Amino acid sequence: MTNVSDAMVARLSDWGVSRVFGYAGDGIDPILAAIGRAEDRVELVTARHEEMAAFMATGHAKYSGEVGVCLATQGPGAIHLLNGLYDAKLDRKPVVAIVGQVVSTALGSGYLQEVDLQTLFKDVCGQYVQTVTRPEQLPLVLDDAIRTALATSSPTCVIVPHDVQKAEVPEAEQHGHGLVSTSTAFARPRVVPHDADLDRAAELLSAGERVALLVGQGAAGAAAQVEQVAGRLGAGITTSLLGKPHLDESLPWNCGVMGHLGTTASADLLGSCDTFLIVGSSDPWTEFYPAPGQARTVQIDLAARNIGAKHPVDVPLPGDAALTLDALLPRLRPAGPGWRDEVEGFVTAWREIAERRASQPAEPLNPQLVVRELSAQLPADAQVAVDVGSVTYWYARHLLLPAGVPAHLSSTLASMGSAMPYGIAAKLLRPDRPVVALAGDGAMQMNGLSELVTVAARWREWADPRFVVLVLHNGDLSEVTWEQREMEGDGRLPASQEVPSFPYARYAELLGLRGIRVDSPDGVAGAWREALAADRPCLIEAVVDPDVPLLAPRQLQEKVDQTRRGLAQEPAGDRAEGMLDAQRRHERDHDPAGMSRRDQDD
């Protein structure tokens, strides 16, 4: 006879799960023991906090395309999982949370650490959350949880009371009334739109004179098809933040990332197009989409419920991106060269703006320069993890990813603290490839310093020991600081925005890692070279200027004026305002679409 915990671990292995991210607690002791007995098949990765374990599971799903699994005890452990699981839900990634529960005989008694877990996980794991109450139920619940997570690209939850974890499982699979037999069979469908819809979409797109494509993470694996369709239509391309790694940003008609943290080229493209094709994106930055009535729209998405959810759509095409574009391409009529030439002008203008911004004097160091310098040195086999904050803006605008380099972040939830657990998950998945994690000092203090301990504990196991962490040290929660000014017209509140000083590089050295502190433009390139050549993980502490503006591309004048009102309330706000004015001049000097002039006319 075997117990439920051993059967669970064996079933995970049958599904191809070889790694579980978690944190110990007495409510899951039997499961931990079972993993120990099967450690040759399923590895337990212990984070420093359950939230980080859930982020690691989500990161594993993002970098691998497979299901991620996290494990926590009841009560506080289960509660701590929520943030990482919501990250999976909002970015649509398959994750299974396995959670302990107090002994079933004590449920409802107000027992120590007793929480109503069904209610707790009802929203975040809304596609499937179930409690195992009998040993015979285990394969059914675990199979359904994994299958549902994969099929719906969402998190699911399996709750196992402590006594059930230890219960014996019948030796032979039982068959009878009320007993459900399941398996680990899973396959994805081939989804292509109807011919009539493809014909309508092709006619609409071919009639367009100024076609723009918005490409998201749903186009993963369809880069060739996207480029072919864009070429046939003479179109320009912009990407969502999640779509950025999936297309070649060196193309002269790739306008880069759209939205508040995007490029002027993207704003020019979407502000000038008359025809709009959305491929695998449901980006929430709706104010940066074409204005209502400006462009006729076709949307391709595997999830039909996403079509029309962010922007009015004339022709919906529910289907796999690559297959749908393959079917659409021969139906399209070639376009003339005029619009493509204009789009390339948008891109050229943005590249000049970006270079000027990165070279703008700052005290002591411009963060844009630090991230931009990485583009020239990022290894072709790297894996990139990005945190939330000002570093996300610099990643979106200044880091050019080599083809095939994966990069992930908490995009839709936008939760601080994702870079380190994501980077660890990526490294454990492919230990022979270098990892670069980009974070701000706020996120690093929130949880990154703790997970640096995890890196220090594990790096000697890795075939390639390189794990480079960039910390932008500016002593400020700068994204929120700039949001206070731009969105509210308020000045920076030091009590809420200051990040305590911390010796990040020296802390890395204390852990036995390499630490490099750089506070001069002359030292940036050398810091990256040294870190990427190190024989162990390395942390670069870049001391950067918090006054470098996070300016939205082609920002409306009323928003700029509101930002100035906020800066006017600050004792030293004139310095940041001067940098803001300089960036506005950069945009006006390179404005082939006339967007800045149009804003001034309004």
Helices and strands as residue ranges (DSSP letters): E 2-3, H 4-14, E 19-22, G 26-28, H 29-37, E 43-46, H 50-64, E 68-72, H 76-80, H 82-90, E 95-101, G 104-106, H 117-120, E 129-131, G 135-137, H 138-152, E 155-161, H 162-166, E 168-169, H 195-207, E 211-215, G 217-219, H 223-233, E 236-239, G 244-246, E 254-257, H 264-272, E 275-279, G 286-288, E 296-301, G 304-306, E 315-318, H 321-328, G 329-331, H 338-358, H 367-375, E 383-386, H 390-398, E 407-408, H 419-429, E 435-440, H 441-443, I 444-448, H 449-458, G 459-461, E 467-473, H 478-483, I 484-488, H 494-497, H 504-510, E 514-518, G 521-523, H 524-532, E 538-543, H 557-568, H 573-589, H 595-601
